[in-house]
Amino acid sequence: MKNALITASTKGMGRAIAIAFAKEGINLAICSRHSEDLVAFKDELSAINPNIKIFTAVVDVSVKQQLQDFARAAEQHLGFISIIVNNAGIYEHSSILDDADDTLDKHVNTNLMPAYELYRYFGKTMIAAREGHIFTICSVASLNPIAEAGTYSVTKFALLGLNKVMRTEMQQYGVKVTAIIPGSTLTDSWKGMEVDKDKMVLPEDISSAIVNIYKMSAGANVDEIVIKPAFGQI
């Protein structure tokens, strides 16, 4: 059995990805800041596939020590982690000129640092095994900045840049690295807003893409995939 680690795993895209991997028989290391969410979701995943192992941990991934402890514990409980899904992220609707003093730190520590640190933790193990797949959930803001979300855009640009560096470093070892670049996706980021879900990307669209990319032949890698709403961005 393969083992996957997913950050921010109980809602939105992370939740959909965990469910899709469970259906594929992949063991899971999942985390959230809320223990009650983890307990309920673990029960749900166990019902979907009673044969997989599920390791859960209450983690604030923006705190480096908590993230590193999660990575270490996941490895101890499940063994070699061959799939990483960098899903954690925050979005704040604000121009850089109107940012609070801690806005940049919050965005860097949530949108960029976890992917960087998990790569540093697991990368050499993947190289030694000559096996692994890293998925990084970026954003269309990684390609075209959103003026109303300036700091978010900056960190998502950096995240896509990190993904390119990871892919370049890992390519010769057969370790795959894929950037998932979604447009307007129906997650909690839209909570409180009136939106038409039929004109948005759904979390299940993202999880379906990830599973299909993961199942490709050993010689194939999807470097980047952009998934936008059929009717255009919201």
C-alpha positions in Angstrom: 0.0 0.0 0.0 1.1 3.6 -0.8 1.0 6.3 1.8 -0.1 9.9 1.2 0.2 13.0 3.4 -2.3 15.8 2.8 -2.2 19.2 4.5 -5.5 20.9 5.5 -7.3 17.7 4.9 -10.8 17.9 6.3 -12.4 20.6 4.1 -12.6 21.6 0.5 -10.0 20.3 -1.9 -8.1 18.4 0.8 -11.2 16.6 1.9 -12.0 15.6 -1.7 -8.5 14.4 -2.4 -8.4 12.3 0.8 -11.7 10.6 -0.1 -10.4 9.9 -3.7 -7.2 8.4 -2.3 -9.1 6.3 0.2 -11.1 4.8 -2.6 -7.9 3.9 -4.3 -6.7 2.1 -1.2 -4.0 4.6 -0.3 -3.1 5.0 3.4 -3.6 8.6 4.7 -1.9 11.0 7.0 -4.3 13.9 7.4 -4.3 17.0 9.6 -6.5 19.9 10.7 -6.5 22.5 13.4 -9.8 21.1 14.8 -9.8 17.7 16.5 -13.5 17.1 16.1 -13.3 17.5 12.4 -10.5 14.9 12.2 -12.4 12.4 14.3 -15.5 12.7 12.2 -13.6 12.6 8.9 -11.5 9.6 10.0 -14.7 7.7 10.7 -16.0 8.7 7.2 -12.8 7.6 5.5 -12.8 4.3 7.4 -16.3 3.6 6.2 -15.3 4.3 2.6 -12.4 1.9 2.9 -11.9 -0.1 6.1 -8.7 -1.6 4.8 -6.6 1.6 4.8 -4.6 3.0 7.7 -5.4 6.6 8.7 -3.1 8.7 10.8 -4.6 12.0 12.1 -3.0 14.9 13.9 -4.1 18.3 15.1 -1.7 20.6 13.4 -1.4 24.3 12.6 0.7 24.0 9.5 1.8 27.6 9.7 3.9 26.7 12.7 7.0 25.0 11.4 7.6 22.8 14.5 4.1 21.4 14.4 4.4 20.7 10.7 7.7 18.9 11.2 6.3 16.9 14.1 3.3 15.9 11.8 5.7 14.7 9.0 7.8 12.7 11.5 4.8 11.1 13.2 3.1 10.2 9.8 6.3 8.5 8.7 6.5 6.6 12.0 2.9 5.4 11.8 2.6 4.6 8.1 6.1 4.1 6.8 7.6 5.7 3.6 5.4 8.6 2.4 5.4 8.5 -1.3 2.7 11.1 -2.0 2.6 14.6 -0.7 -0.3 17.0 -1.3 0.5 20.6 -0.4 -3.0 21.8 0.0 -2.9 24.3 2.9 -3.6 27.9 2.0 -5.3 31.1 3.1 -6.9 33.8 1.0 -7.4 37.4 2.1 -9.2 39.9 -0.1 -7.0 43.0 0.3 -4.6 45.1 -1.6 -1.0 45.1 -0.4 -1.3 48.8 0.5 -4.1 48.0 2.9 -2.6 44.9 4.4 -2.2 44.5 8.2 1.3 44.3 9.5 1.3 40.5 9.8 -0.4 39.8 6.5 2.7 38.8 4.6 4.0 36.6 7.4 0.6 34.8 7.6 0.5 34.1 3.9 4.1 33.0 3.6 3.8 30.7 6.7 0.6 29.1 5.3 0.8 29.2 1.6 4.5 28.7 1.0 6.5 27.4 4.0 4.7 24.1 4.5 5.4 22.9 1.0 9.0 24.0 1.4 9.5 22.3 4.7 7.8 19.0 3.6 10.0 18.9 0.6 13.1 19.3 2.7 11.8 16.6 5.1 10.8 14.0 2.6 12.8 14.9 -0.6 15.9 12.9 0.1 14.0 9.8 1.2 12.1 10.0 -2.1 15.4 10.4 -4.0 16.8 7.3 -2.2 13.7 5.3 -3.1 13.5 6.8 -6.6 9.8 7.0 -6.1 7.3 9.6 -5.1 4.8 12.2 -6.3 4.4 15.7 -4.9 1.3 17.6 -5.8 1.1 21.3 -5.0 -2.2 23.2 -5.1 -1.4 26.5 -6.5 -3.9 29.0 -8.0 -4.6 30.9 -11.2 -3.2 33.8 -9.1 0.1 32.0 -9.6 -0.1 32.9 -13.2 -2.0 36.2 -13.2 -2.0 38.3 -10.1 -5.2 39.4 -8.5 -4.9 43.1 -7.6 -7.6 42.7 -4.8 -5.5 39.9 -3.3 -2.0 41.1 -3.7 -0.2 39.2 -0.9 -2.0 36.0 -1.7 -0.9 36.4 -5.3 2.7 37.0 -4.3 2.8 33.8 -2.2 1.1 31.7 -4.9 3.6 33.0 -7.5 6.3 31.8 -5.1 4.6 28.5 -4.5 4.5 27.8 -8.3 8.2 28.8 -8.4 9.0 26.3 -5.6 7.1 23.6 -7.5 9.2 24.3 -10.6 12.4 24.0 -8.6 11.3 20.8 -6.9 10.4 19.3 -10.3 13.8 20.3 -11.7 15.7 18.8 -8.7 13.7 15.6 -8.6 13.4 14.9 -12.3 16.6 12.8 -12.7 15.5 10.5 -9.9 12.1 9.7 -11.3 10.2 11.5 -8.5 7.2 13.3 -10.0 6.2 16.8 -9.2 2.9 18.4 -10.3 1.4 21.8 -9.9 -2.4 21.9 -9.7 -3.6 25.4 -10.8 -7.3 25.8 -10.1 -9.5 28.7 -10.9 -12.6 29.6 -8.9 -13.3 26.5 -6.8 -16.2 25.9 -4.5 -14.4 25.9 -1.1 -14.8 27.7 2.2 -13.0 30.7 0.7 -16.4 31.6 -0.8 -18.3 31.2 2.5 -20.9 33.9 2.9 -20.9 34.9 -0.7 -23.7 34.1 -3.2 -22.2 31.9 -5.9 -23.6 29.5 -8.5 -21.9 26.2 -7.9 -22.7 25.1 -11.4 -20.4 27.8 -12.7 -17.4 26.8 -10.5 -14.8 24.2 -10.3 -15.7 21.6 -7.6 -13.3 20.1 -5.2 -14.1 16.7 -6.7 -12.8 18.0 -10.1 -9.4 18.6 -8.5 -9.3 15.3 -6.7 -10.3 13.5 -9.9 -7.4 15.2 -11.8 -4.9 14.3 -9.1 -5.9 10.6 -9.0 -5.7 10.3 -12.8 -2.4 12.1 -12.9 -1.1 9.8 -10.1 -2.2 6.7 -12.0 -0.3 7.5 -15.2 2.6 5.3 -16.3 6.0 5.6 -14.6 7.4 7.5 -17.6 4.7 10.2 -17.7 4.4 13.4 -15.6 2.0 16.2 -15.7 4.1 19.3 -14.9 1.2 21.7 -14.5 -2.6 21.5 -15.0 -4.9 24.5 -15.1 -8.5 23.9 -14.2 -10.8 26.9 -14.7 -14.6 27.3 -14.6 -16.2 26.7 -18.0 -18.0 30.0 -17.9 -14.8 31.9 -16.8 -13.4 33.2 -13.5 -15.8 34.5 -10.9 
